[in-house]
Amino acid sequence: MTTPHELRLLPWSGPEGKPCYLSTDERGGYMSRLADNVEAVQLGTAAELLEEASETLNDRDVAVNEMRRLTNDLSRALRDVLRVATSRGHLLAVSQRQRT
């Protein structure tokens, strides 16, 4: 029995902010590895921003423009993390379906 061909949501957007998908059965291919690396960078950035946010929130003298910058950065990172979670959740579901 052949495995169903699934699309992978990539960790970047295309023109006009539309989602990009990868159509391949090769998990170790160039584009799959590139997507894995981009996801790792995005998750690392989110972790760093979370640490920065904790420090900034403890600073009673933080400037409003610094809080705005941090909020924008956190929003962007959260969007990236949600995309990674969606993609990986979908890949996990596909993997589990293929085992049954």
ChimeraX attribute file (.defattr): number of C-alpha atoms within 10 A of each C-alpha:
attribute: neighborCount
match mode: 1-to-1
recipient: residues
	/A:1	3
	/A:2	5
	/A:3	11
	/A:4	10
	/A:5	10
	/A:6	14
	/A:7	16
	/A:8	19
	/A:9	20
	/A:10	23
	/A:11	25
	/A:12	16
	/A:13	13
	/A:14	10
	/A:15	7
	/A:16	6
	/A:17	8
	/A:18	9
	/A:19	13
	/A:20	15
	/A:21	16
	/A:22	13
	/A:23	13
	/A:24	14
	/A:25	14
	/A:26	9
	/A:27	9
	/A:28	11
	/A:29	10
	/A:30	10
	/A:31	15
	/A:32	18
	/A:33	12
	/A:34	14
	/A:35	18
	/A:36	16
	/A:37	13
	/A:38	17
	/A:39	22
	/A:40	15
	/A:41	12
	/A:42	20
	/A:43	17
	/A:44	14
	/A:45	17
	/A:46	21
	/A:47	14
	/A:48	13
	/A:49	18
	/A:50	16
	/A:51	11
	/A:52	13
	/A:53	17
	/A:54	10
	/A:55	10
	/A:56	16
	/A:57	11
	/A:58	9
	/A:59	10
	/A:60	7
	/A:61	8
	/A:62	11
	/A:63	10
	/A:64	9
	/A:65	9
	/A:66	11
	/A:67	14
	/A:68	11
	/A:69	11
	/A:70	17
	/A:71	14
	/A:72	12
	/A:73	17
	/A:74	20
	/A:75	13
	/A:76	13
	/A:77	21
	/A:78	16
	/A:79	15
	/A:80	20
	/A:81	20
	/A:82	12
	/A:83	19
	/A:84	23
	/A:85	14
	/A:86	16
	/A:87	18
	/A:88	16
	/A:89	12
	/A:90	16
	/A:91	16
	/A:92	12
	/A:93	10
	/A:94	16
	/A:95	12
	/A:96	10
	/A:97	11
	/A:98	11
	/A:99	7
	/A:100	5
